[in-house]
Amino acid sequence: MDRIGTDSPVYRIGVLLIDGFALMSYASVVEPFRAANLLSRRQLYSLTNITPGGGTAHSSGAARVDAAAQVGDDLKLDLLLVLAGGDPVSFDDPAVFRWLGRMARSGLTLGGVSGGPVILARAGLMGGRRMTVHWEHAEALAEISPMLLIERSLYVIDRDRVTCAGGTAPMDLMHAIIARHHGPVFARLVSDWFLHTNIRPSGDPQRGGLVERVGTTNAIILDVVESMESHIADPLTLEHLAQFAEISSRQLNRLFRRIMGQTTMAYYRDLRLDKAQNLLRNSPLSLTEVALATGFSSSSHFSKAHTDSFGMPPSKLRN
């Protein structure tokens, strides 16, 4: 998820299809990567369809998708996405859960789309991670797993976990991933290919919401803030943000000071602290877990930043 630059090697994506998956969610995942390869005239992304037992996966409609691999295979991937629909809460396949756990322990980034996050949660792989899921499954998942940090967002990227609500939301997630790898200009070309011109940020259903929240229409600021919001737990450096914006670090800081009234990284820190305060008020996470979930290296580092900004330690806010 952290590659930048057009000289990156092929990014390898596995798509685990659970019978009953929604075809729209599947298309919204795979088609942007196909278009990225087409528009760049070289292979930037490879996709491998996977099913629990090999063979064909059946969508919720009449469509069927052939798989090139099956659960248990030793696959070389950079990202593994689980797509599910129907009733993922009742899905119970120990072999799938074990394999997902093994892939997670190997350091692979795991994701879920539509009902896929439910399967990741049932495999015990979403503890201490912010996540989202299709609204259809949110209440049932919260009931059986009340400790999960479920957000009503389009998508959430939290360190090595990526979750997405499904439907057309994967188009917005794939835009964020492609922009992260190859810059926002190229990502917009891909989105324009599908006439998907109103790209939504992770935590808001409309671009206008981001403009209203940030308080500017400056395209560079909006792109950088959107990238910040997608990297709360694993903060990007100033150099990475500037490279993403395709300007120098000094130019980016000047822009943030002029428009936002503070430096780029000060704005980023405040964004992470706001998320931390939300977790302190609304989650059972310990102070250390909140610190790690919002990109602070330790509870002491988090406590100092919180005290500097709000005049009191985070423990007092929780009490």
DRENDO-1510 file (C-alpha; in Angstrom, 1 decimal, always signed):
<recs>
REC; n; res; u; v; w
REC; 1; MET; +0.0; +0.0; +0.0 .
REC; 2; ASP; +2.9; +2.4; +0.4 .
REC; 3; ARG; +4.5; +2.3; -3.0 .
REC; 4; ILE; +5.1; +5.6; -4.8 .
REC; 5; GLY; +6.4; +6.2; -8.3 .
REC; 6; THR; +5.9; +4.9; -11.8 .
REC; 7; ASP; +8.9; +2.6; -11.6 .
REC; 8; SER; +7.2; +0.3; -9.0 .
REC; 9; PRO; +7.1; -3.4; -9.7 .
REC; 10; VAL; +3.8; -5.1; -10.5 .
REC; 11; TYR; +1.4; -4.9; -7.5 .
REC; 12; ARG; -0.1; -8.4; -6.9 .
REC; 13; ILE; -3.7; -8.6; -5.8 .
REC; 14; GLY; -5.6; -11.7; -4.8 .
REC; 15; VAL; -9.4; -11.7; -4.7 .
REC; 16; LEU; -11.0; -14.4; -2.6 .
REC; 17; LEU; -14.6; -14.8; -3.8 .
REC; 18; ILE; -17.2; -16.3; -1.4 .
REC; 19; ASP; -20.3; -17.6; -3.2 .
REC; 20; GLY; -23.0; -15.0; -3.1 .
REC; 21; PHE; -20.7; -12.1; -3.6 .
REC; 22; ALA; -22.1; -9.0; -5.4 .
REC; 23; LEU; -21.0; -8.7; -9.0 .
REC; 24; MET; -21.0; -4.9; -8.7 .
REC; 25; SER; -18.6; -5.0; -5.9 .
REC; 26; TYR; -16.3; -7.4; -7.8 .
REC; 27; ALA; -16.4; -5.2; -10.9 .
REC; 28; SER; -15.7; -2.1; -8.9 .
REC; 29; VAL; -12.6; -3.8; -7.5 .
REC; 30; VAL; -11.1; -5.3; -10.6 .
REC; 31; GLU; -12.0; -3.0; -13.4 .
REC; 32; PRO; -10.0; +0.1; -12.1 .
REC; 33; PHE; -6.8; -2.1; -12.0 .
REC; 34; ARG; -7.5; -3.3; -15.6 .
REC; 35; ALA; -7.9; +0.2; -16.7 .
REC; 36; ALA; -4.7; +1.3; -15.0 .
REC; 37; ASN; -2.8; -1.4; -16.9 .
REC; 38; LEU; -4.5; -0.3; -20.2 .
REC; 39; LEU; -3.9; +3.4; -19.7 .
REC; 40; SER; -0.3; +3.0; -18.6 .
REC; 41; ARG; +0.4; +0.6; -21.5 .
REC; 42; ARG; +2.2; -1.8; -19.1 .
REC; 43; GLN; +1.2; -4.1; -16.3 .
REC; 44; LEU; +1.0; -2.2; -13.1 .
REC; 45; TYR; -1.3; -4.6; -11.4 .
REC; 46; SER; -2.0; -8.4; -11.5 .
REC; 47; LEU; -5.1; -10.0; -10.3 .
REC; 48; THR; -5.7; -13.6; -9.2 .
REC; 49; ASN; -9.2; -14.9; -8.5 .
REC; 50; ILE; -9.3; -17.4; -5.6 .
REC; 51; THR; -12.1; -19.6; -4.2 .
REC; 52; PRO; -12.3; -21.8; -1.1 .
REC; 53; GLY; -12.2; -25.0; -3.1 .
REC; 54; GLY; -10.9; -23.9; -6.5 .
REC; 55; GLY; -13.0; -23.8; -9.6 .
REC; 56; THR; -15.9; -21.4; -10.1 .
REC; 57; ALA; -17.4; -18.7; -7.8 .
REC; 58; HIS; -21.1; -17.9; -8.0 .
REC; 59; SER; -22.2; -14.3; -7.6 .
REC; 60; SER; -25.6; -13.3; -6.0 .
REC; 61; GLY; -26.9; -13.1; -9.6 .
REC; 62; ALA; -26.4; -15.3; -12.5 .
REC; 63; ALA; -22.7; -14.5; -13.1 .
REC; 64; ARG; -19.9; -17.0; -12.5 .
REC; 65; VAL; -16.2; -16.2; -12.1 .
REC; 66; ASP; -13.5; -18.8; -12.7 .
REC; 67; ALA; -10.7; -18.9; -10.2 .
REC; 68; ALA; -7.0; -19.5; -10.9 .
REC; 69; ALA; -6.1; -20.5; -7.3 .
REC; 70; GLN; -7.7; -21.9; -4.2 .
REC; 71; VAL; -7.5; -21.4; -0.4 .
REC; 72; GLY; -4.4; -23.1; +0.9 .
REC; 73; ASP; -2.2; -22.2; -2.1 .
REC; 74; ASP; +1.1; -20.6; -1.4 .
REC; 75; LEU; +0.5; -17.3; -3.3 .
REC; 76; LYS; +2.9; -14.4; -3.6 .
REC; 77; LEU; +0.6; -11.4; -3.1 .
REC; 78; ASP; +0.8; -7.8; -1.9 .
REC; 79; LEU; -2.9; -7.5; -1.1 .
REC; 80; LEU; -5.6; -10.1; -0.5 .
REC; 81; LEU; -9.2; -8.9; -0.7 .
REC; 82; VAL; -12.2; -11.0; +0.5 .
REC; 83; LEU; -15.4; -10.4; -1.3 .
REC; 84; ALA; -18.6; -11.7; +0.2 .
REC; 85; GLY; -22.3; -11.0; +0.2 .
REC; 86; GLY; -25.5; -12.8; +1.2 .
REC; 87; ASP; -25.2; -13.8; +4.9 .
REC; 88; PRO; -21.4; -13.6; +5.7 .
REC; 89; VAL; -22.2; -13.8; +9.5 .
REC; 90; SER; -23.2; -17.4; +9.0 .
REC; 91; PHE; -20.1; -18.2; +7.0 .
REC; 92; ASP; -18.1; -20.8; +8.9 .
REC; 93; ASP; -15.2; -22.5; +7.0 .
REC; 94; PRO; -12.2; -23.2; +9.4 .
REC; 95; ALA; -9.9; -23.9; +6.4 .
REC; 96; VAL; -10.6; -20.3; +5.1 .
REC; 97; PHE; -10.1; -18.8; +8.6 .
REC; 98; ARG; -6.8; -20.7; +9.1 .
REC; 99; TRP; -5.5; -19.7; +5.7 .
REC; 100; LEU; -6.4; -16.0; +6.2 .
REC; 101; GLY; -4.7; -16.1; +9.6 .
REC; 102; ARG; -1.6; -17.6; +8.0 .
REC; 103; MET; -1.5; -15.0; +5.3 .
REC; 104; ALA; -1.9; -12.3; +8.0 .
REC; 105; ARG; +1.0; -13.6; +10.0 .
REC; 106; SER; +3.2; -13.5; +6.9 .
REC; 107; GLY; +2.8; -9.8; +6.8 .
REC; 108; LEU; +0.4; -9.6; +3.9 .
REC; 109; THR; -2.1; -6.7; +3.8 .
REC; 110; LEU; -5.6; -8.1; +4.1 .
REC; 111; GLY; -8.9; -6.5; +3.0 .
REC; 112; GLY; -12.6; -7.1; +2.8 .
REC; 113; VAL; -15.3; -5.7; +0.6 .
REC; 114; SER; -19.0; -5.6; +1.2 .
REC; 115; GLY; -19.5; -8.6; +3.5 .
REC; 116; GLY; -15.8; -9.5; +3.3 .
REC; 117; PRO; -14.9; -7.6; +6.5 .
REC; 118; VAL; -17.3; -9.8; +8.4 .
REC; 119; ILE; -15.3; -12.9; +7.4 .
REC; 120; LEU; -12.0; -11.2; +8.4 .
REC; 121; ALA; -13.6; -10.3; +11.7 .
REC; 122; ARG; -14.9; -13.9; +12.2 .
REC; 123; ALA; -11.3; -15.1; +11.5 .
REC; 124; GLY; -10.2; -12.9; +14.4 .
REC; 125; LEU; -8.1; -10.6; +12.2 .
REC; 126; MET; -9.8; -7.2; +12.9 .
REC; 127; GLY; -8.9; -6.8; +16.6 .
REC; 128; GLY; -7.7; -3.3; +17.4 .
REC; 129; ARG; -8.2; -2.1; +13.8 .
REC; 130; ARG; -10.7; +0.5; +12.6 .
REC; 131; MET; -13.0; -1.0; +9.9 .
REC; 132; THR; -16.1; -0.6; +7.9 .
REC; 133; VAL; -18.6; -3.0; +6.3 .
REC; 134; HIS; -21.8; -2.7; +4.2 .
REC; 135; TRP; -24.6; -1.2; +6.2 .
REC; 136; GLU; -26.6; -4.4; +5.7 .
REC; 137; HIS; -24.2; -6.4; +7.8 .
REC; 138; ALA; -23.1; -3.7; +10.3 .
REC; 139; GLU; -25.7; -4.3; +13.1 .
REC; 140; ALA; -25.3; -8.0; +13.0 .
REC; 141; LEU; -21.6; -7.8; +13.1 .
REC; 142; ALA; -21.6; -5.3; +16.0 .
REC; 143; GLU; -24.0; -7.6; +17.9 .
REC; 144; ILE; -21.8; -10.7; +17.7 .
REC; 145; SER; -18.5; -8.8; +18.0 .
REC; 146; PRO; -19.2; -5.7; +20.2 .
REC; 147; MET; -15.5; -4.9; +20.6 .
REC; 148; LEU; -14.9; -4.2; +16.9 .
REC; 149; LEU; -14.2; -0.6; +15.9 .
REC; 150; ILE; -16.9; -0.3; +13.1 .
REC; 151; GLU; -17.2; +3.0; +11.3 .
REC; 152; ARG; -20.0; +4.0; +8.9 .
REC; 153; SER; -17.5; +5.0; +6.2 .
REC; 154; LEU; -17.0; +4.1; +2.5 .
REC; 155; TYR; -13.7; +2.5; +3.2 .
REC; 156; VAL; -11.1; +2.4; +6.0 .
REC; 157; ILE; -7.4; +1.8; +5.6 .
REC; 158; ASP; -5.8; +0.9; +9.0 .
REC; 159; ARG; -2.2; -0.2; +8.7 .
REC; 160; ASP; -2.3; -3.7; +7.2 .
REC; 161; ARG; -6.1; -3.9; +7.0 .
REC; 162; VAL; -8.3; -2.5; +4.2 .
REC; 163; THR; -12.1; -2.7; +4.5 .
REC; 164; CYS; -14.7; -1.3; +2.1 .
REC; 165; ALA; -18.5; -1.1; +2.2 .
REC; 166; GLY; -19.1; -2.5; -1.2 .
REC; 167; GLY; -21.4; -1.4; -4.0 .
REC; 168; THR; -19.6; +1.4; -5.9 .
REC; 169; ALA; -17.4; +2.3; -2.9 .
REC; 170; PRO; -14.5; +0.1; -4.1 .
REC; 171; MET; -14.2; +2.5; -7.0 .
REC; 172; ASP; -13.3; +5.2; -4.5 .
REC; 173; LEU; -11.0; +2.9; -2.6 .
REC; 174; MET; -9.2; +1.8; -5.8 .
REC; 175; HIS; -8.8; +5.4; -6.7 .
REC; 176; ALA; -7.0; +6.0; -3.4 .
REC; 177; ILE; -4.8; +2.9; -3.9 .
REC; 178; ILE; -3.8; +3.8; -7.4 .
REC; 179; ALA; -3.2; +7.5; -6.4 .
REC; 180; ARG; -1.0; +6.2; -3.6 .
REC; 181; HIS; +1.0; +4.1; -6.0 .
REC; 182; HIS; +1.1; +6.3; -9.1 .
REC; 183; GLY; -0.1; +9.8; -8.1 .
REC; 184; PRO; -3.4; +11.6; -8.2 .
REC; 185; VAL; -3.2; +12.7; -11.8 .
REC; 186; PHE; -3.0; +9.1; -13.1 .
REC; 187; ALA; -5.6; +7.9; -10.6 .
REC; 188; ARG; -8.0; +10.6; -12.0 .
REC; 189; LEU; -7.4; +9.3; -15.5 .
REC; 190; VAL; -8.5; +5.9; -14.4 .
REC; 191; SER; -11.6; +7.2; -12.6 .
REC; 192; ASP; -12.4; +9.3; -15.7 .
REC; 193; TRP; -12.3; +6.2; -17.8 .
REC; 194; PHE; -15.4; +5.0; -15.9 .
REC; 195; LEU; -17.0; +8.5; -15.8 .
REC; 196; HIS; -16.4; +8.3; -12.1 .
REC; 197; THR; -15.6; +12.0; -11.7 .
REC; 198; ASN; -17.1; +12.6; -8.2 .
REC; 199; ILE; -14.5; +10.7; -6.2 .
REC; 200; ARG; -15.5; +10.4; -2.6 .
REC; 201; PRO; -13.0; +10.4; +0.4 .
REC; 202; SER; -12.9; +7.4; +2.8 .
REC; 203; GLY; -14.9; +8.9; +5.6 .
REC; 204; ASP; -17.5; +10.9; +3.7 .
REC; 205; PRO; -20.1; +10.1; +1.0 .
REC; 206; GLN; -19.4; +13.1; -1.2 .
REC; 207; ARG; -16.4; +15.2; -2.2 .
REC; 208; GLY; -18.4; +18.3; -1.2 .
REC; 209; GLY; -18.3; +16.9; +2.4 .
REC; 210; LEU; -14.5; +17.0; +2.3 .
REC; 211; VAL; -14.5; +20.6; +0.9 .
REC; 212; GLU; -16.8; +21.7; +3.7 .
REC; 213; ARG; -14.8; +19.9; +6.4 .
REC; 214; VAL; -11.4; +21.1; +5.3 .
REC; 215; GLY; -12.7; +24.6; +4.4 .
REC; 216; THR; -11.0; +25.0; +1.1 .
REC; 217; THR; -11.4; +24.1; -2.6 .
REC; 218; ASN; -7.7; +24.0; -3.3 .
REC; 219; ALA; -7.1; +20.7; -5.1 .
REC; 220; ILE; -3.7; +20.0; -3.7 .
REC; 221; ILE; -4.8; +20.5; -0.1 .
REC; 222; LEU; -7.8; +18.3; -0.7 .
REC; 223; ASP; -5.8; +15.5; -2.2 .
REC; 224; VAL; -3.2; +15.6; +0.6 .
REC; 225; VAL; -5.8; +15.7; +3.3 .
REC; 226; GLU; -7.6; +12.7; +1.7 .
REC; 227; SER; -4.3; +10.9; +1.7 .
REC; 228; MET; -3.8; +11.8; +5.4 .
REC; 229; GLU; -7.2; +10.4; +6.2 .
REC; 230; SER; -6.4; +7.1; +4.6 .
REC; 231; HIS; -3.2; +6.9; +6.6 .
REC; 232; ILE; -4.1; +7.6; +10.2 .
REC; 233; ALA; -2.5; +4.5; +11.8 .
REC; 234; ASP; +0.6; +4.6; +9.5 .
REC; 235; PRO; +1.3; +8.3; +9.0 .
REC; 236; LEU; +3.1; +9.3; +5.9 .
REC; 237; THR; +6.2; +11.6; +6.0 .
REC; 238; LEU; +6.2; +15.1; +4.7 .
REC; 239; GLU; +8.4; +14.0; +1.8 .
REC; 240; HIS; +5.8; +11.3; +0.9 .
REC; 241; LEU; +2.9; +13.8; +1.0 .
REC; 242; ALA; +4.9; +16.2; -1.1 .
REC; 243; GLN; +5.7; +13.5; -3.6 .
REC; 244; PHE; +2.1; +12.5; -3.7 .
REC; 245; ALA; +1.1; +16.2; -4.4 .
REC; 246; GLU; +3.9; +16.4; -7.0 .
REC; 247; ILE; +5.4; +19.5; -5.4 .
REC; 248; SER; +8.4; +20.1; -3.0 .
REC; 249; SER; +8.1; +19.7; +0.7 .
REC; 250; ARG; +8.8; +23.4; +1.1 .
REC; 251; GLN; +6.1; +24.4; -1.4 .
REC; 252; LEU; +3.6; +22.1; +0.4 .
REC; 253; ASN; +4.3; +23.6; +3.8 .
REC; 254; ARG; +4.0; +27.1; +2.4 .
REC; 255; LEU; +0.6; +26.1; +0.9 .
REC; 256; PHE; -0.7; +24.7; +4.2 .
REC; 257; ARG; +0.6; +27.7; +6.2 .
REC; 258; ARG; -1.1; +30.1; +3.8 .
REC; 259; ILE; -4.5; +28.3; +3.4 .
REC; 260; MET; -4.8; +26.2; +6.6 .
REC; 261; GLY; -2.8; +28.4; +9.0 .
REC; 262; GLN; -0.4; +25.7; +10.1 .
REC; 263; THR; +2.3; +23.4; +8.8 .
REC; 264; THR; +1.4; +20.2; +6.9 .
REC; 265; MET; +2.5; +17.9; +9.7 .
REC; 266; ALA; +0.9; +20.0; +12.4 .
REC; 267; TYR; -2.4; +19.7; +10.5 .
REC; 268; TYR; -1.8; +15.9; +10.1 .
REC; 269; ARG; -1.1; +15.5; +13.9 .
REC; 270; ASP; -4.3; +17.3; +14.8 .
REC; 271; LEU; -6.2; +15.1; +12.4 .
REC; 272; ARG; -4.8; +12.0; +14.1 .
REC; 273; LEU; -5.5; +13.5; +17.6 .
REC; 274; ASP; -9.2; +14.1; +16.6 .
REC; 275; LYS; -9.5; +10.5; +15.6 .
REC; 276; ALA; -7.8; +9.4; +18.9 .
REC; 277; GLN; -10.3; +11.5; +20.9 .
REC; 278; ASN; -13.2; +9.8; +19.1 .
REC; 279; LEU; -11.7; +6.3; +19.9 .
REC; 280; LEU; -11.2; +7.3; +23.5 .
REC; 281; ARG; -14.8; +8.3; +23.9 .
REC; 282; ASN; -16.4; +5.5; +21.9 .
REC; 283; SER; -14.2; +2.4; +22.0 .
REC; 284; PRO; -13.0; +0.0; +24.7 .
REC; 285; LEU; -9.3; +0.3; +23.4 .
REC; 286; SER; -6.6; +0.9; +26.0 .
REC; 287; LEU; -4.5; +4.1; +25.7 .
REC; 288; THR; -1.7; +2.1; +24.1 .
REC; 289; GLU; -4.1; +0.6; +21.5 .
REC; 290; VAL; -5.5; +4.0; +20.8 .
REC; 291; ALA; -2.0; +5.4; +20.4 .
REC; 292; LEU; -1.1; +2.7; +17.9 .
REC; 293; ALA; -4.4; +3.0; +16.0 .
REC; 294; THR; -3.7; +6.7; +15.4 .
REC; 295; GLY; -0.1; +6.5; +14.4 .
REC; 296; PHE; +1.7; +7.3; +17.7 .
REC; 297; SER; +4.7; +5.2; +18.6 .
REC; 298; SER; +3.8; +4.7; +22.2 .
REC; 299; SER; +1.3; +5.7; +24.9 .
REC; 300; SER; +3.8; +8.2; +26.3 .
REC; 301; HIS; +4.2; +9.8; +22.9 .
REC; 302; PHE; +0.5; +10.0; +22.4 .
REC; 303; SER; -0.1; +11.4; +25.9 .
REC; 304; LYS; +2.5; +14.2; +25.4 .
REC; 305; ALA; +0.9; +15.1; +22.0 .
REC; 306; HIS; -2.6; +15.1; +23.5 .
REC; 307; THR; -1.5; +17.2; +26.5 .
REC; 308; ASP; +0.3; +19.7; +24.3 .
REC; 309; SER; -2.8; +20.1; +22.1 .
REC; 310; PHE; -5.7; +19.9; +24.6 .
REC; 311; GLY; -4.1; +20.8; +27.9 .
REC; 312; MET; -4.8; +17.5; +29.5 .
REC; 313; PRO; -3.7; +13.9; +29.2 .
REC; 314; PRO; -5.9; +11.4; +27.3 .
REC; 315; SER; -6.5; +9.4; +30.5 .
REC; 316; LYS; -8.4; +12.4; +32.0 .
REC; 317; LEU; -10.6; +12.6; +28.9 .
REC; 318; ARG; -11.5; +8.9; +29.3 .
REC; 319; ASN; -12.2; +9.2; +33.0 .
</recs>
